[in-house]
C-alpha cells in the first residue's frame, strides 16, 4: 500500500477547481462517479434503469451515448448487472468547460501537465476492486467449462460410470461454492459420489492453488501495463486523437512508472474529449457487456443492450406474451427471458439456420441458468419456431407485445423486397396483436419504406414514439406503435362483415 500512500501524498499538493470523481471518502467506504456508454438514443432508458436498480440520480452527457452516476464502492458489483450499458469506466476527473490553448503545442503540453494533477487514488482503488470481481468470474467460468467437458466425455460413453453419468447441477454448484469462498480463497474439496467429475475439475483447482500460494512480493513487484485511449468529438480541436493519447500517455507513464502496452494491458486510461468537455477515466470492462447472451452469431446479430432498450420501451407486464417474428439469432427474446421471466417469449424466423442459431443461444442461456441456480432448474419461458412472417400460426388477438429487428435491405433481403414485405408484416402483426392494449416496437433503417407502409395502416396502428439510433454507422429508427381498438378484418373478407364483427 506504500504506492497508494505515495500517490495520495503527491495528489495532496495539486489543487483543481473541478469536482473530483471521489465525492466522499472514508477509511471504510467512499463514493465515485461511474461513466457508462449506452446505445445511442437509449440514454434515457439507461438513466431510468440506473435510477431504479441503484437508486442513483444519473446525468445524461452532452456527448450522445454516455451517462454518469455516483455510487458507493459497495454497489460496484450491481453496476455490472445493468442491462442497458455497453461499457463502464470510473471517472478520475471531469472538466465541463475546458479552455484549450491556441496552439497545438500548448494544448498537448497541458495534457502532459494534467497527468500529474489528477486525483488518481480513489479511481485506482475502484479499478483494483473491479479486477478482483473479474478474476472470480473467470475462475467460475473455467470451472464450468471444465465440468461441461467432463460431462461430454461421459455422454460419449467413455467408461461404464452408471449413476455417475447423471451429473446434477447441484453437484456443480457445490463444487463452485466450496472452491470459491467469499474472500476469494480456495476451500477444501468435498467428497462427492461423482468422483470422476471431481477428478476432472481438480487440475483446475490445483492451478488456482498455485496462483494463491505464490509469494505476494512477486505479484506486487510486477509493473502494471497500460494504454491510453482517446475518444474525440468536435470540430474546433487543433490536435488529433492519436497525438492527445500519445502525449497524455507519456505523462501517465512518467508519473506511475507503468509500462506501455497497446494490446496486453492491465489498465486502460480513457481520455474522452467532446467539444470543450474532457473526462478522464479508467475502464472497468475489457469487452462490451452487450455480448452477454449470444454464443452463436448470425450476419446481423442485434446487441443485447439495444434489445433491452427496445423491450423496455413497451413496458412488459407479467403474463404478457412477447413475440419476435423475425428473431435472427434470438437476441431480443433471450434478453427478454433474462430480464422479464414472468412473460412468455416466442422467437420465430423463416430461415431454418436462424432458428437453429436462436435455439442454440437459448440452450446456452439455459445452461448458464442451471449453473447459476442452486436448485433444480427445468426450463425457461421461451421457445423457438420456424414460420412465415406473413402467415403466423398464432390466433388473432393472442399476442400482447411484438418486438423485432426488421430487415434493413442491406445484408439480408433488399430495399426493393421491403416495399412488399413491410406492409404484409404490419398487416399480419396487427392481426395477432391484441386490439386496444397491444403494442409493437420495430427497428428499421429503411425509414422511407416503413413510413409508407405505416401510413396505410392508420386504422390499426398508431405511432407513439420514435427513437433514433446508430447501428454500425447506419442511422436507424425504433418505432413504438400502439394497437388501436379496431377489430382486424382480413382484406379478403367482404367489407360488410366489418360492421357485424
N, C-alpha and C positions, 0 to 999 in steps of 0.2 A: 504493500500500500504506500510505500515511500514515493512511488512515481506519482500517485494521485495527490499526495500532500505537496509535492513539488509543483505540480500543475496548479493547485489551489493557491499556493504562495505567489506564483507568477501572475495568476489571474487577479489577485487582490490589488495589484499595482495598476491594473487597467481600469479605466472608468469610461463607460459609454452611456450616452443619453438614451439609447434604445432599450426597450424592455427585454431582458433575457428570457430564454426559454424556461429556465427553472424559476417559477414564480414564488415558490416557498420551499424551504429545505430544512430538515432536521436530521438528527443522528439516525432516526428510525425510518422516516418516510419523507418523501418530497414529491413535488408535482412538476411535470414537464409538459411542453407543448408537442403534440404529435401532428405531423402532416400526413395527408393521405391523398394519393392520386385515385381518381374515380373516373368511370366512363363519362366522356364529355356529354353534357346535357342532363346528367343524373346527379348533379351536385346536391340539389335539394333533397333527393331521395336518400343519398348517403348521410346528409346532415340530420334528417329525421331518424334514421337508424341509430346514429350515434347518440342522439338525444334520448331515444327510447331504451337502448341497451346499456349505455354507460352513464346516463344522467348528466352528461356534459353539454354545454352550450356551444355548438360548433360555429365556425365562421367560414363562409364561402369566400374563396380567394378571387381577386380580380382576374387572375390567371385561370382560365377555364380548365376544369378537370382537377381542381385541388380544393381541399377543405382542411381546416385546422381546428384542433380542440385540445383543451387542457385535461389531463388525467393525473391521478396519483399513480405512483410506480407499481402499487399493488394491483392495479387494474390492467397492467400491460398484457397479461395473457388473454384477457377478454377482447382486447383490441384486435388480436389475430383471428378472433371469431366473427368479425364483421363480414357480412356477405357482399357488401356493395363497394368495397375498396379493392384496388389493384395492388398498390404498393404502399408501404409505410416507412416513415422516417421520423426521427426525433429532431426537433428544431434546436439548433445551437444558438442562433441569433437571427432576428428578423429586422430588416430595415425597410420601412414602408415608404420612405421618401428619400432615397439615397441620392446624393448630389455627385454626379460623375464629373471629373475634371475635363478640361477642354481637349487635352491631347491624349493619345493612346498610351504614351509612356507614363504619364502621370496616373492614369486610371489603373494600369497594371501595377504600378508602384504602390498604389493604395491597397490593392488586393493583397500584395505581399505583406504590407504592414498590418492588414486586418487579421491575418492568421494568428499573430501573437497577442491580439487584444480580445479574442472571443472567449466566452465562458464555457470552456470545453468540459469541465469536471462532471457536472450532473448528466449531460448527454452521454458521456462515455460510460458512466455507471449504468445508464439505461441500456446502452449497447451491450455491455457485459452481461447484464441480467437476461437480455433478449437472446444472446448467444447460448446461454445455458438452456433456455427453452428449446432452441433448435437442436441442441445436442440430444436432449431427451427424445424429441420427435424422431430424429434419425435412428437412435438406438431402438426405439419401439418398432420403427418401420423395418429395420434389419431383421429383428426377431420374428416379425410377422411374415416376412418374405421367406425366412429360413423354414418356418413351420409349413408354409404353403408348399415349398419344395419337398419337404418330408411327406406331406400328405399325398402329393402327386406320385411319389415313389411307391407309397403303399397302395394307392389305387391302381398302379400299373402291375400289381401282383408280385412285387419283389419281396419274397418271403411269406411264409404262412403265419400271419400275425393273429388271425382270428379276431377277437374282440378289439385288438389294438388298432385295427384298421379304422375303427369308428372314433376318430379324434374329435372330441367335442370342443365347442368354442369356450366353454367354461374352463377346460384344461389349459387352453392357450392363454386365457385371461389370467389364470392363477400364476402361470409361469411369468407373464409380463409383470404382474403386480408384485411378485416376490423378488424378481430380478431388480426392478426399478423402485427403490424406496423414494420417499418424498424429497429427501435431501440429495438424490441423485446417486447414492451409493449402491453397491451390488450386494444383495442379500443372499441368504442360503437357498439352495435349490430344494424344493420339496420332493419327497419320494412319491412318484405317481405310478399308476398302473400302466401308463403308456410309456414304457421305458425307452422304446426306440425314438419316440418324439423328443424326449428329454435329451437323449444322446445326440440327436441331430442338432439340437439347439445349443448344447454345451460348448462346442467350439466357439460360437459367437460370444458366449458368456465369458469364456477364458480370455478372449481378446479384450473384452471390456474390462476384465480384472487387470490385465496387463497395463491398460491405459490408466486405470485408477491407481495402481500401485507404483506408477512411475514417479520419480522424485519431483517434488513441487519446484525445486530450484531450476530443474531443467526446463520445465514448462514456462516459468516466469521469465527465464533468461531469453526466450525466443523473441526476436524482434518482430513486431507486427508488420504485415504487408498491407498497403493501402493504395487506393487510387482516388482521384478527384474527377467527378463527372459534372460538367457544366451544361445546364439546360437554359438556353437564352431565347427570349422572345421580345421583339420590339425593333423599331427601325432606326432609332436615334443612338445607336451604340457604335463607337469607333473602334471596337475590338471584336474578335471572333470568339466563339465558344472555346476553341482549342487554345487560344492564347490565354484566356482567363483561367482555364483549368491548369495549364502549364505553369503559369507564374504563381497562382494561388497554391497549387500542389507543391511547388518547390519550397514555398514558405512553410507549409504544413510539415513537410519532411524535415526541414531545418529545426522546426520548433519541437517536434516529438522524437526526432531521430528514427522515424519509421523507414521502412524500405518500400520503394515504389514498385508496384506490380500491377499491370493493366488487366491481367486475366485471373491469376490465382491470388486474390487479395482477401484479407481478413476484414478490413474496414473500408467502406465506400463513403467518402465525403461528398456531399452534394452542394453545388453552387447554383442555385436557381435564380435567374435574372429575368424579370418581366417588367419591361419599361423602366421605371425608377424604383421598382421594388426588388429587394435582394433577400433571399432566405438561404442561410447556411444550415445544412442538416447532416445527419448520419443515417444511412439507410438501415432499416430493420428487416427488410425482406430481400432475399437473394434472387428470387423469381416472383413473378406476379401471382397473387393469390387467386386469380381467375382460373388457374389450371387445376383447381382442387378436385374436380369431379370427373373429367374426361380422360380416359385411357386409350380409347380407340377414336382417332381423329378422322374427319372427312375433309373434302375440299373446301367447305365453308362452315367450319365449326364456330359456333357462337360462344363468346366469352361468358363464363358463368356469372361474372359481376353484372354484365349487361342483361343477362337472363333474369337475374334477381330484380333489377330495376324495372324491367317490363312487367314481371309478375306483381310487384308491389304496387304498380300503377292501378291495377284492377282490384286491389283490396280483397284478397281471397278470404272467405269465411269458412268455418268448419262445416264439413259435409258437402262443400262445393265440388262439382265435377269439372275439372280443368282439362282441356284438350289442346294438344298441339298437332294440327292435322298435317303439317309439313315439318316434322321434327328433326330431320337430318340425323345428327349423332345423339339427339335426345337431351341437349344441354338444358333446355327450358323445363321439361317435365322432371328431369333429375334434380335440378336446383329447387323446383317446387316441392318435390318429395322431401328434400333435406330440410327445408325451412317451414313448409306447411304440411306436416304429416297427417293432419286431420282432414285433408282433402283427398280426393281420388284423382290421379293424374293418368292421362292416356296419351301415349306417344304413337303417332302414325305417320306413314310416308308411303308413297307409291313405288319407291325404289327399294328392292329387296336388300341391296347392300347397305343402304342407310338404316333399314330396320334391324339388320344384323349388328351394325355398329351400336345402335341405340340399345339393343338387348345386351350386348357385351358391357356397355357402360353401366347399365342397370345392375348387372351381375357384379361388377366391381364395387358399386355403391353398397350392394347387399353384403358383400364380403367385408367391406370396411365397417359396416354397421354391426356385423356379427362379432368382430374383434372388439369393437368399442363397447358393446353391451355386455354386462356381466351375467345376464340371464339368457335363457333360450330366446333366440330371435328367429322368427319363422318367415318373415317376408316384409315387403314394402307396399304401400298403396299406389302402385304404378304398374302399368302394363304397356307392351309394345305390339303393334299390329300393322300389317301391310294393307293399304286400302287406296281407293281412288278419291282424291280430294273433292272432286265434283260429284261424287255419289257415295257419301259416307254411310256406313252401316250402323247408323245411330237413329234413335227415334226422334221425331220432330219435337222441338222444345225440351230436350232432355239434358242439355249442356248449360252450365252456369257461366263458364268463362272459356274464351278461346284466346290463346297466346301463341303467336307463331312468327317466324322469320320468313317472309315471303321471298321468292326468287328475285334477285336483282336483275337477272338477264345478262350477267357477266360471265361468271364461272359455270353457272348452271342455267340452262334454258337460254332464252334470247328476249330482247326487248319486243320483238315482233310477236312472239308467242304470248307475252304478258298481256297484250291487248285483248286476247280471248280468255286467258287464264284468270286474270284478276276479277272480271265480272262474274264468271262462273263460280269462283271461290267465294266471293262475298255473298252470292245468292245461296249457296249451299250452307255457308256459315249462318246466315240468317234463318235458315230452316231449322237447324239443330239447336240454335241458341234460344234460351228461354225468353219469351216476349216480356217486356216490361222491366225485368231485372238483369237480364243477360248483358255481358259486356265483352268486348274484344280488344286486344292490344296487338297491333300489327306493325312489324318493322319492314320497311322497304326503302330502296334507293331510287326506284322508278316512280318518283312522286307524280309526274305528269299522268302516267297511266293509271295510278291509283286514284288520283283526284277525279279523273274522268269516270272510272268505274263506280266510285262512291257517289258521284252526282246522280247516277241512275238509280241508286238505292236509298234515296232520301226518305222513303216511306217506312223502311225497316231499320236503317242505321242512322244514328245521329253522332256527329263528331263532337267530342267533349274537349279534348286536349291534344296538343302536338308537342313532342319533344324532339328537338333537333340534335342529332348525334353524329359522331365521326367514326366510321367503320373502316379501318385500314386505309385512311386517306380519302374515303368516299363520304360525301355529305348525304346522310340518310335521315329518315324521319320515323318516329314511333308514334302511331296514331292510337288514341284511346277512343273507342266507339261504344256507344250505349245502344242496346237493342230497344227499339220502340215497342209499344204495346200492341202494334198491329199484328194480327194473325197472319202467318205465312200462307200465301197462295201460290202454288206452283204455276209457272207461266203456261203450262199445257192444260191447266184446268179452265173450264168456262168462266167467264167474268162474272156471271150472275151468282156463282157459288160463293163469291166473296161476302155477299150480304147475308147468306144463310149459315156461314161457318161461325 
